[in-house]
Amino acid sequence: MKDEELLQRIEQDTQIMFGKPVIQGTRLPVELLVEKVAYGYSMQEILKEYPFITEEDIKASLLYAARVLNREEVYSF
């Protein structure tokens, strides 16, 4: 699946979760999935906990987070 196809799985709407990025059609925030991966949850564990999402949704969340960080400016102090 291409990057842009994955990123279409993420949506932002001010009426859903205060505009935070979520998995399309859900109220599941991208940040929650990224955090679960950071804490060592496997894809299978995440999918078991949230059976309404797919492996592609998790990949989309990680890609989204990477893209956001890529645009971040770093300042030295």
N, C-alpha and C positions, 0 to 999 in steps of 0.2 A: 504494500500500500504506500502511495506517495505521501510526502510530508503534508501537502495541502489537503489531501483527502483526510488524513488523520486530524488535522487541525479543524476541519469542519465539524468534528464531533464535540468541539468545545463551543459553548455559547455564553454570551454575557447579556444580561437583560436587567435593567434597574429594578424590575418587578420581581426578580428571582434572586434570593440570597444577597440583597443589597447591591446587585451588580457584579458580584464576584464571578469569576469564570467557573462554570459548572459543566458536567457532562450533559450534552444536548438531551432535552426531554426529561431531565431529572433535576433534583435539587442537591445533587452530590457535588461538593466543591472539588475543584482540581487540587487545591492545596491539601485536602485530606488524603487523596490518593498518593500524592507525592510524599507526604509525611509517612504514610504507611510503608512505602517502599524504603524510605530512609531508616525506618525502625526495623527493617529486615523482613517484613511480610513478603511472602512469595506471591506471584500472580495468582496461583491457585487459592491461597488463603484469602486474598482480597476478593476474588470472584465468588468464593463460598460465602463471604460476609455480605457481599453486595451482588446477588445473583441477577440483578437487572442491568448490569453493565457487562462489557466484553473485554477481552484482552486488548483489543484495539483502543478502547476507551482509556485504559491504563497507559498504553504507549502514547496516546494523544496527550494525556496529562503531562507525562514526562517531557515530551517534545515541546509542549506549550511552555512549561517552566524553563526549559533550556533557551527557548527563543526570547522569553522575557529577560532572563539574565544576560543574554547576548547583547541586548540593547542598553543594559545598565552602564552608567558611566562610573569610572573608578577615580577617586580623588586621593592623592597622597597628602598626608598631614605632616 
